[in-house]
């Protein structure tokens, strides 16, 4: 499983993911086919919230508060309905696309053998028009969108320069309407358990003697229901209200952040992709290098039995994986450079190791060697004392050889 090549950030598209094929014809707006299921969910949610607010819970309020609730909530609902319809109905395409394009004609399939990108030098090879610098060709709508921000599935339309503020106002007005509904629900819930009589002030309740009977859809279409029905509707509406507040609140804060940074949603996604791609590539390369490194252990020994020869500062010490022992070294003086013949395992990766003159015992990386291959540079001197041995537990892996005494 290729876990290293996968991006876990949602805004970055997967390299191997399957994308839906673009429609044969360009879509005009959010009412053009194919319709999206999220669009239906959005309209059903708006309808449910409107019915619950105006038909069920606001009539429970006292007379003085009822008029204020109708005015504020009704105004927000009309504002949201207006800007929502405008955001869905506006064609956000480029001016040149709207002037030239015939939406009834099919759009040609993009041929990557001829062009590297759909838009090159501000010319779209599919729409066959010159576009503005911030225009992007939306694959879902199959047209170039002016000031492209993102394709909204809830509107089933692209959000661009022509309808961005209508989209933003629809989010803000919906959030404000849900906050008003939350306040009404809190009041009704508290009064229901403290003083239910405060919720039965409407004149129609004079004809109702049972305290467990409630009237819905006042004052036009009174419907008698029992207490469990009212409680069930209240819990369902409250759950939808909380979900809507979380989603819309997150979306509104995100777009306020983009406004402060003077970015579009597309710019934000592109920046995240550019920042994440080098990091993921570096991690993948590091893993690849580690897995491709040759085994430094001797073939006849297990890693637990490997030993490292450690000498005094005047002795000769090479911590190179797979290096053969140097022989006939009793006449070594100060060595300025020495070519070391490597074993078959590392002969294709490192051809020689150079010890510069007048260098103390410092551990550095051999030039041209992999990251894990390290060389301990030191001076080669004649010595007569015996080395001592210790098991290798960490640091550079491999075996070291001591020059044999004459």
C-alpha positions as CSV (number, residue, x, y, z in Angstrom):
1,X,0.0,0.0,0.0
2,X,1.4,3.4,-1.0
3,X,0.9,5.3,2.2
4,X,3.8,7.8,1.6
5,X,2.4,9.1,-1.7
6,X,-1.1,9.7,-0.3
7,X,-2.0,13.2,0.8
8,X,-4.2,13.4,3.9
9,X,-5.2,16.9,3.5
10,X,-8.7,17.1,2.1
11,X,-8.1,20.1,-0.1
12,X,-5.4,18.4,-2.1
13,X,-6.7,16.0,-4.8
14,X,-5.4,12.5,-4.8
15,X,-3.0,11.6,-7.5
16,X,-4.6,8.3,-8.3
17,X,-8.2,9.3,-7.5
18,X,-10.9,8.9,-10.1
19,X,-12.6,12.1,-11.2
20,X,-16.0,12.2,-12.8
21,X,-15.9,12.9,-16.5
22,X,-17.0,16.5,-17.4
23,X,-20.4,16.9,-19.1
24,X,-20.6,16.9,-22.8
25,X,-22.1,20.4,-22.8
26,X,-21.4,23.4,-20.6
27,X,-23.8,24.1,-17.8
28,X,-25.3,27.5,-17.6
29,X,-26.0,27.8,-13.8
30,X,-27.2,25.8,-10.8
31,X,-30.4,24.8,-12.5
32,X,-28.7,23.1,-15.4
33,X,-28.5,19.3,-15.5
34,X,-27.1,17.2,-13.9
35,X,-28.5,18.3,-10.6
36,X,-26.7,17.4,-7.4
37,X,-28.1,15.7,-4.3
38,X,-26.5,18.3,-2.0
39,X,-28.7,20.9,-3.8
40,X,-31.8,19.0,-2.9
41,X,-30.6,18.6,0.7
42,X,-30.0,22.4,1.0
43,X,-33.5,23.3,-0.2
44,X,-35.2,20.7,2.0
45,X,-33.3,22.0,5.0
46,X,-34.4,25.6,4.2
47,X,-38.0,24.5,3.9
48,X,-37.9,22.4,7.2
49,X,-36.4,25.3,9.1
50,X,-38.9,27.8,7.7
51,X,-41.9,25.6,8.6
52,X,-40.5,24.9,12.1
53,X,-39.8,28.5,12.8
54,X,-42.9,30.2,11.5
55,X,-45.4,27.4,12.0
56,X,-44.4,25.7,15.3
57,X,-42.0,27.5,17.6
58,X,-42.6,31.3,17.1
59,X,-46.3,30.9,17.8
60,X,-45.3,29.7,21.3
61,X,-43.7,33.0,22.2
62,X,-45.5,35.7,24.2
63,X,-47.3,38.3,22.1
64,X,-44.7,41.1,22.5
65,X,-41.8,38.8,21.5
66,X,-43.8,37.1,18.8
67,X,-44.0,40.2,16.5
68,X,-40.2,40.8,16.9
69,X,-39.4,37.2,16.1
70,X,-41.7,37.2,13.0
71,X,-40.0,40.4,11.8
72,X,-36.4,39.5,12.4
73,X,-36.6,35.9,11.3
74,X,-38.9,36.7,8.4
75,X,-36.5,39.4,7.1
76,X,-33.5,37.0,7.4
77,X,-35.4,34.3,5.6
78,X,-36.4,36.6,2.7
79,X,-32.8,37.9,2.4
80,X,-31.4,34.3,2.4
81,X,-33.9,33.2,-0.2
82,X,-33.1,36.1,-2.5
83,X,-29.3,35.8,-2.4
84,X,-29.5,32.0,-2.6
85,X,-31.6,32.2,-5.8
86,X,-29.3,34.8,-7.3
87,X,-26.1,32.7,-6.5
88,X,-27.7,29.7,-8.1
89,X,-29.2,31.4,-11.1
90,X,-26.3,33.7,-12.2
91,X,-24.0,32.4,-14.9
92,X,-20.5,33.0,-13.6
93,X,-18.7,32.3,-16.9
94,X,-16.1,34.6,-18.5
95,X,-17.6,37.6,-20.5
96,X,-16.0,36.2,-23.7
97,X,-17.5,32.8,-23.0
98,X,-21.0,34.2,-22.5
99,X,-20.8,36.3,-25.6
100,X,-19.4,33.5,-27.9
101,X,-20.5,30.2,-26.4
102,X,-23.5,28.3,-27.5
103,X,-24.4,26.1,-24.5
104,X,-26.3,23.7,-26.7
105,X,-23.2,22.7,-28.6
106,X,-20.9,19.9,-27.1
107,X,-17.5,20.9,-25.7
108,X,-14.5,19.1,-27.4
109,X,-12.5,16.6,-25.3
110,X,-9.2,18.0,-24.1
111,X,-6.3,16.4,-25.9
112,X,-3.2,16.3,-23.6
113,X,-1.0,15.2,-26.5
114,X,-1.5,18.7,-28.0
115,X,-1.6,20.9,-25.0
116,X,-0.2,20.6,-21.5
117,X,-2.9,22.6,-19.8
118,X,-6.5,23.6,-20.7
119,X,-5.6,27.3,-20.3
120,X,-2.2,28.5,-21.6
121,X,-1.2,32.1,-22.0
122,X,-4.7,33.2,-20.9
123,X,-6.3,31.2,-23.8
124,X,-8.7,28.3,-23.2
125,X,-8.3,25.5,-25.7
126,X,-11.8,24.1,-24.8
127,X,-13.8,27.4,-24.8
128,X,-11.6,28.8,-27.5
129,X,-11.6,32.3,-26.1
130,X,-9.2,34.6,-24.3
131,X,-9.8,34.7,-20.6
132,X,-8.8,36.9,-17.7
133,X,-5.8,36.0,-15.5
134,X,-7.9,34.7,-12.6
135,X,-10.2,32.6,-14.8
136,X,-10.2,28.8,-14.4
137,X,-11.9,26.1,-16.5
138,X,-14.3,24.2,-14.2
139,X,-14.6,20.5,-15.0
140,X,-18.0,20.2,-13.4
141,X,-19.5,23.1,-15.4
142,X,-17.1,22.6,-18.4
143,X,-16.6,26.3,-19.0
144,X,-14.2,29.1,-17.9
145,X,-15.4,30.9,-14.8
146,X,-14.4,34.5,-14.2
147,X,-12.6,35.1,-10.9
148,X,-13.0,31.4,-10.1
149,X,-13.3,30.6,-6.3
150,X,-14.7,27.1,-6.1
151,X,-17.5,24.9,-7.4
152,X,-20.2,24.7,-4.7
153,X,-22.2,21.5,-4.7
154,X,-24.8,23.0,-2.4
155,X,-25.6,25.6,-5.1
156,X,-24.8,23.2,-7.9
157,X,-23.0,26.2,-9.5
158,X,-19.6,27.7,-9.7
159,X,-18.8,30.6,-7.3
160,X,-16.8,33.3,-9.1
161,X,-16.5,37.0,-9.4
162,X,-20.1,37.5,-10.6
163,X,-21.9,35.7,-7.8
164,X,-19.3,35.4,-4.9
165,X,-20.9,38.1,-2.8
166,X,-24.4,36.5,-3.2
167,X,-22.9,33.2,-2.1
168,X,-21.2,34.9,0.9
169,X,-24.5,36.7,1.9
170,X,-26.4,33.4,1.6
171,X,-24.0,31.8,4.1
172,X,-24.1,34.8,6.5
173,X,-27.9,35.1,6.4
174,X,-28.5,31.4,6.9
175,X,-26.2,31.5,9.9
176,X,-28.0,34.5,11.4
177,X,-31.4,32.8,10.8
178,X,-30.2,29.7,12.6
179,X,-29.0,31.8,15.5
180,X,-32.5,33.3,15.8
181,X,-34.1,29.9,15.7
182,X,-31.7,28.7,18.4
183,X,-32.8,31.6,20.7
184,X,-36.5,30.7,20.1
185,X,-35.8,27.0,20.8
186,X,-34.0,27.7,24.0
187,X,-36.8,29.9,25.3
188,X,-39.5,27.4,24.4
189,X,-37.5,24.5,26.0
190,X,-37.0,26.4,29.2
191,X,-40.6,27.5,29.5
192,X,-41.8,24.0,28.7
193,X,-40.3,22.6,31.8
194,X,-40.7,25.7,34.1
195,X,-44.1,27.2,33.2
196,X,-45.8,25.5,30.2
197,X,-48.8,27.9,30.6
198,X,-46.6,30.7,29.2
199,X,-46.5,28.8,25.9
200,X,-50.3,28.6,25.7
201,X,-51.2,32.3,25.5
202,X,-52.7,32.2,22.0
203,X,-56.5,32.6,21.9
204,X,-57.0,29.3,20.2
205,X,-56.0,27.5,23.4
206,X,-59.2,28.6,25.1
207,X,-60.9,25.8,23.3
208,X,-58.3,23.2,24.5
209,X,-58.8,21.8,27.9
210,X,-56.2,19.0,27.9
211,X,-52.8,20.3,29.0
212,X,-51.1,17.5,27.0
213,X,-52.6,18.8,23.8
214,X,-50.7,21.4,21.8
215,X,-51.6,23.4,18.7
216,X,-49.2,23.7,15.7
217,X,-49.3,25.9,12.6
218,X,-51.1,28.7,14.4
219,X,-53.0,30.9,13.6
220,X,-54.0,29.7,10.1
221,X,-54.1,25.9,10.3
222,X,-54.3,24.7,13.9
223,X,-53.3,21.1,14.3
224,X,-53.8,19.3,17.6
225,X,-50.9,17.1,18.7
226,X,-49.7,15.5,21.9
227,X,-46.7,16.4,24.0
228,X,-44.4,13.6,22.7
229,X,-44.9,14.9,19.1
230,X,-43.9,18.4,20.1
231,X,-40.8,17.1,22.0
232,X,-39.8,14.9,19.0
233,X,-40.1,17.8,16.6
234,X,-38.1,20.0,18.9
235,X,-35.2,17.5,19.3
236,X,-35.1,17.0,15.5
237,X,-35.1,20.7,14.7
238,X,-32.5,21.4,17.4
239,X,-30.2,18.7,16.0
240,X,-30.5,20.1,12.5
241,X,-29.9,23.6,13.9
242,X,-26.7,22.6,15.6
243,X,-25.3,20.8,12.5
244,X,-26.2,23.8,10.4
245,X,-24.5,26.2,12.9
246,X,-21.3,24.1,12.9
247,X,-21.1,23.8,9.1
248,X,-22.1,27.4,8.2
249,X,-20.0,28.8,11.0
250,X,-16.9,27.0,9.8
251,X,-17.6,28.1,6.2
252,X,-18.1,31.7,7.2
253,X,-15.0,31.9,9.3
254,X,-13.0,30.3,6.5
255,X,-14.1,32.8,3.9
256,X,-13.5,35.7,6.3
257,X,-10.0,34.3,6.7
258,X,-9.6,34.2,2.9
259,X,-10.8,37.9,2.7
260,X,-8.1,39.0,5.2
261,X,-5.4,37.1,3.3
262,X,-6.8,38.3,0.0
263,X,-7.0,34.7,-1.3
264,X,-9.6,32.7,-3.1
265,X,-10.5,29.1,-2.2
266,X,-8.7,27.9,-5.3
267,X,-5.5,29.9,-4.3
268,X,-5.7,28.4,-0.8
269,X,-5.9,24.9,-2.2
270,X,-3.1,25.5,-4.6
271,X,-0.8,26.9,-1.9
272,X,-1.5,23.9,0.3
273,X,-0.7,21.5,-2.6
274,X,2.6,23.3,-3.4
275,X,3.6,23.2,0.3
276,X,2.7,19.6,0.8
277,X,4.1,18.1,-2.4
278,X,7.8,18.8,-1.7
279,X,7.4,17.6,1.9
280,X,5.7,14.4,0.8
281,X,8.3,13.8,-1.9
282,X,11.2,14.4,0.6
283,X,9.7,11.9,3.1
284,X,9.2,9.3,0.3
285,X,12.7,9.8,-1.0
286,X,14.1,9.4,2.6
287,X,12.2,6.1,3.0
288,X,13.3,5.0,-0.4
289,X,17.0,5.7,0.4
290,X,16.7,3.8,3.7
291,X,15.1,0.8,2.1
292,X,17.7,0.6,-0.7
293,X,20.8,0.9,1.5
294,X,22.9,-2.3,1.3
295,X,23.1,-4.5,4.4
296,X,26.2,-3.5,6.3
297,X,26.4,-6.6,8.5
298,X,28.8,-9.4,7.7
299,X,27.2,-12.2,5.8
300,X,28.4,-14.8,8.4
301,X,27.2,-12.9,11.4
302,X,23.8,-11.8,12.7
303,X,23.3,-8.1,13.7
304,X,23.4,-9.0,17.4
305,X,26.9,-10.5,17.1
306,X,28.5,-7.7,15.2
307,X,31.5,-6.1,16.9
308,X,33.3,-2.9,16.2
309,X,37.0,-2.5,16.7
310,X,37.8,0.7,18.6
311,X,41.3,2.0,18.9
312,X,43.0,4.7,20.7
313,X,43.2,8.1,19.1
314,X,46.5,7.2,17.5
315,X,45.3,4.0,16.0
316,X,43.7,3.5,12.6
317,X,39.9,3.3,12.6
318,X,37.6,3.1,9.6
319,X,33.9,2.7,10.2
320,X,33.0,1.9,6.7
321,X,30.3,-0.7,5.9
322,X,31.8,-3.7,4.1
323,X,35.4,-2.4,3.8
324,X,38.1,-5.1,3.7
325,X,41.0,-5.0,6.1
326,X,44.1,-3.1,5.1
327,X,47.2,-5.1,5.2
328,X,50.9,-4.3,5.4
329,X,50.4,-1.1,7.3
330,X,53.3,-1.3,9.6
331,X,55.2,1.4,7.6
332,X,52.3,3.9,7.7
333,X,53.3,7.4,8.6
334,X,51.1,10.4,8.2
335,X,48.8,9.4,5.3
336,X,47.3,12.2,3.3
337,X,45.1,10.1,1.1
338,X,44.4,6.5,0.6
339,X,42.2,4.7,-1.9
340,X,40.1,2.1,-0.2
341,X,38.9,-0.9,-2.2
342,X,35.3,-1.6,-1.2
343,X,33.4,-4.9,-0.9
344,X,31.1,-6.0,-3.7
345,X,28.1,-4.6,-1.8
346,X,29.3,-0.9,-1.8
347,X,31.6,-0.9,-4.9
348,X,28.8,0.5,-7.0
349,X,28.1,3.3,-4.6
350,X,31.5,4.5,-3.3
351,X,34.8,4.2,-5.2
352,X,37.3,5.8,-2.8
353,X,37.6,7.6,0.5
354,X,40.0,10.5,1.0
355,X,41.5,11.4,4.3
356,X,42.6,15.1,4.1
357,X,45.9,16.0,5.8
358,X,46.0,17.4,9.4
359,X,42.4,16.4,10.2
360,X,41.6,15.2,13.7
361,X,39.1,12.3,14.4
362,X,35.9,13.9,13.1
363,X,33.0,11.9,11.7
364,X,31.7,13.2,8.4
365,X,29.8,11.9,5.4
366,X,31.8,10.5,2.6
367,X,31.5,12.4,-0.6
368,X,29.3,10.5,-3.1
369,X,28.1,8.0,-0.5
370,X,24.5,7.4,0.7
371,X,23.3,9.2,3.7
372,X,23.8,6.3,6.1
373,X,27.4,5.6,5.0
374,X,29.8,7.5,7.3
375,X,33.6,7.6,7.5
376,X,35.6,8.3,10.6
377,X,38.5,10.4,9.4
378,X,41.7,10.1,11.4
379,X,45.5,9.9,11.1
380,X,47.2,6.6,10.4
381,X,50.0,6.0,12.8
382,X,52.1,3.1,13.7
383,X,51.0,1.6,17.0
384,X,51.8,-1.4,19.1
385,X,49.0,-1.6,21.7
386,X,46.0,-3.9,21.3
387,X,42.6,-2.7,20.5
388,X,39.6,-3.4,22.7
389,X,36.2,-4.5,21.4
390,X,32.6,-3.7,22.2
391,X,29.3,-4.6,20.7
392,X,27.8,-2.1,18.2
393,X,24.5,-0.8,19.6
394,X,24.0,2.4,17.7
395,X,25.7,4.9,15.4
396,X,27.2,3.9,12.1
397,X,26.6,0.2,11.3
398,X,29.3,-1.9,9.8
399,X,32.6,-3.5,10.6
400,X,36.0,-1.9,10.9
401,X,39.3,-3.5,10.3
402,X,42.6,-2.8,12.0
403,X,45.9,-2.9,10.0
404,X,47.9,-6.0,10.9
405,X,51.2,-5.5,12.6
406,X,54.3,-6.4,10.7
